[in-house]
Amino acid sequence: MASWEGKSKGTQTGYRIFVWVLRRLGVGSAYFLLRFVSFYYYLTSWKTSGAILEFYRQGLGIGRFRALGLLYQNYYQLGQTLIDKVAVMAGLANHYTSESEGEEYLAGMVSGGRGGILLSAHVGNWEVAGHFLKKLDRRINLVMFDGEHEAIKAYLGSVTSGRSFHVIVIRPDNAHIFEIANALANNELVCMHADRYIQGAKTLSTPFLGRPARFPEGPFLLGAKLRAPVSFVFALKATDTHYRFSATPPFDLALETAQKPETLLRKYVSELEKKVRQYPNQWFNYFPFWDTN
């Protein structure tokens, strides 16, 4: 996965157009415009398309013609998640509904007084889920790479009402570890994606959909190091405006001393495989995912 550089596609002009459509014409009109944008990427994004087609053909064993159809749906669904994120941040959350499975596990983490670590993936839309988790009445921290262009972030900040969570930026000097520890000490929830790493990071390897893949080591070490329970969480788009949120019973590595990071990784991958088989068009890793070494 060394080809991933921690940056997202998109331009300030593109965001400006979609925000204007959202505010003036609504979510449905933004989705309609998105169909043309998605088709453009479908025709022109050869590098990312090749990675997604490999995921469908080699990972999920999907036939060529169905894979080509899913490829367009994938671009369209990615665009929808970006629109939904901006819509929620712009105060239009009333356009969306959600259902949850396992939310009581997160409430249990909070009542336990040690906070908790939520491991997710670039599948579905965590940022929208963060809005619906406000009912937990606990700050949610999202650990992420600061890969978005500054101009886009500045523009989104000027037109939206703010994120529904606090961002902890991953830093080269590991200062983010202290921020995570402080958040857990304050009985807060910390969410991070555990399916991507950048060049030079420590990794763990395990089979994913039958082929060896590498995952970042850090997320699977933190639970034991910081003595915090860990749950796997996902927020998948069920319809245009409805999300399904799920959380697993927490794993407490501070108590289960026999557990190793590799064991937690295998459990995580098992859950991730279930989600991508159920929602193949919501896999948003646009680079060769499997280990090529």
N, C-alpha and C positions, 0 to 999 in steps of 0.2 A: 504493500500500500504506500510505498514511498513517493508515488506520483502525486499524492494529495498534498496540497500546500497550505491548507487551512484557510482558503479564500472562497467566497461565494460569488456566483455570477450576478450580473445585474448592473444597471446604470442609474444615475440620479434621475435622468429624464424618464426612464421606464417607471421608476417608483412614483414620480410626479404625476404621470399620466394615470396610473392605476388609482392613486389616492384621489385625484380629481373625479374619476368615474365613480369610485366608491361613495364619495360625499354627495355628488350631484345626482347620480343615476341608480345607486344601490349595488348590492352584492351580485345580483343576477346579471346586471349589465357588465360588471367587471368580469364575471365568468364567461360571458359571451365574447368579449374582446379577447380573453385569454385563449380561446380556441384557435384564433389566427396566430397568436404569438407562439403557442405550443406547436402548431404545424410548422412554423418557421424553424424552430429548434429541431423538430423531428427531421426536417430535410437537410439541415446544415451542420448539426453538431455530431460529426462523424466520430470523434474521439470518445465522447461521453456515451454516445449511442452504442459503440462497440462494447464498452464495459457493461452496460445494462443488458445487451443481448447475450453476452457471455454468462451473465448472472442467470438469465432466464433459460438459456439453452443448456449450459453445462451444470449450473447449480440446481435448478428446479426441473430439468428434463423436459422443458416445454418445446413443442414443435415450432418450426420456423415461422409459419404464417401467424400462429397465435402470438408468438413472441414479438413479431413486428406490430401487431395490434396493441399489445400490452405496452410497447415502447411509447407509442403516442399517448396512451392513457397515463403512463408514468410522467411524461412531461406536463400533461394537463393537471394531474394531481399535485405535482410539485408546485405549479403556479397557483393552484387553489390554496395550498397550505400557506404560501407567502401572502396571498390576498387575505386569508383568514387572520393571519398574524397581524397584519396592518389594520384590518377592520377592528379587531379586539382592542388594539392599542389606541385606535382613534375613537373609542367609545361606542362601537357598534356591536357589542357582544350580544345584544338582545336578538340578533339575527341567528344565533346558534343555540343548539341544545346539546346535552350530553347525558350519558349514562355511565355508571361506574361499577366496577367489580373489584372488591378488595380495598376499597377506600378506608375501611375500618382498620386495616393493618397500619396505614399511615397515621390514623388517629391514635392507635396504640403506641406507635413510636413516640409521638408527642407526649402522651400521658406517662410514658416511661421516664421522661426527664433527660434523655441523652440525645434527643434529636434523631436523625437518621440520614442515611445515604441512599439516594434513589438512582439506580443505574438504568439508563435508557439507551436508545440507539437512534440513528438517522432513519427512522421508519415512522411515518405518521407525522404528528405535529405536537411537540411537547409544549411550545409556547402558548398555544391555545388551551391546552390542559392546565397550565399554570393558572390561568384565569379562573377555571372552574374549581380549583383547589383552594380558593380563597376562604371557603367555608371552614377550613381547618384552623383558621385564625392563627396562623403561624407563618413567619416569613419563609419564603422558598428562595433558595440561592441556586442559580444556574451557573455551573462552571463551564467556560467555553473559551475557544481560541478567538483572539481579537482579529479575525480575518476579513471582516467587512470593510469596505472602503470608507474612509472618514467622511467623505462628502455625502455618501448615502446615509450613514448614521446621523450626521448633522441634519440632513433634510428630514428624516423620519422623526427626529427629536423635536423638530419645529412644528410638525403637523399632528402628532399623536399625544395622547394624554399620559403616556408613560407605560412601562412594562409592568406586568403583574408579579414580577419577581426581581430579586437583586442579582446582578451579574458579578461573578468572580472571574476575572480574566486570568488565564493560564500564563505565567511569567517565566522567563528563562532562569531566573534566580530562585525559583520555587517558593516565592513569597506567597503564592496563592494557597499553599499548604497551611500557613498560619491563619489565613482568612477562613479556610474551611474548618480548622480546629476551633476557631472562635465562634463560628456559626453553630457548630455542634454543641459547644459549651453553653450557648444561649438557647439550647433546645430547639434549634431551627432545622429545617430539612434542606439537604444539599443534593441537587440533581446534577448528574453529569452523563454525557454520552460515552459509552465504553466500547464503541466499534471502530474508532479511528485513532491513528497515531501519526506523528510526523517523523521525518528522518532523524535518527539519533536517539529516539526515545526507547526505553526498555520495553520489551514486548514478551508476550507469552503466546505459544502456538498450540492450537487444538483443531480438530476437524470441524469444519462448518459446511453443512450440506454435502458431506462426504469427501471434502478436499481440505488439506491443511491451510489454515489461515492464521494470521497474526493479529493480536489484539493488544492494546496498551496495558502494561502491567499495573500502573498506578491505581486505577479505580478498584482493582481487586485486592490491593494491599491496604487501602485506606481504612476499611472497616475494622481490620484487626489492629492496625497501628493506632487508630484513634478511638478504639473501643466503642464503635457505633454500629447499630444494626443496619443491614443492607436489604433493600427490596428492589425487585426489577419492575419497572413501570413502563407502560406504553400507552399512547393516545392515538388511536387510528380513526380515520375518517370513514364513517359508515354510509352516509349520504352527503349530498352537497353541504348541508348545514347541521349535521348531527355527528357527534364524536362518541367513540367508545373508549373509556379509560379503564385500565386494569393494573392491579398491583399484586405482587406475590406476597405470601407470608414472609416476614423478615428472617434473614439469616444473621445470627449473632455470633460473629467470629471471636468476640472477646470471651464468650462462654464455651463455644465449641472449639477447643484448642486443637483438636485433631484436624480441623478444616485447614486447607491450604489455599492460596490464591488460585492455583490450578483447578481445585475442586469447585470453587465459586465460579470461575470462568466457564467450566463445563455446564454448570446449572444455568448460567446466563445464556450461553449459546443454545441450549435446549429450548429455552423460552423464545429466544430470537428466531430460531428456525420455525417454531409454530406460527409466529406472527407473520413472517415473510411468506410462508406457504398460504396463509389465509388471506393476506393482503399483498400480493406480489407487485402490484402497481404503486405501492407506497414505499418502495425501497429506494432511498435517495443517496446512494453512494456511487458517484459517477466517475469511478476509476477502477482499475483492475484490483479486485479485492483479495484474491487468493495468493498465497505465498508462492513466489516464483523462484526462490533460492534453492 
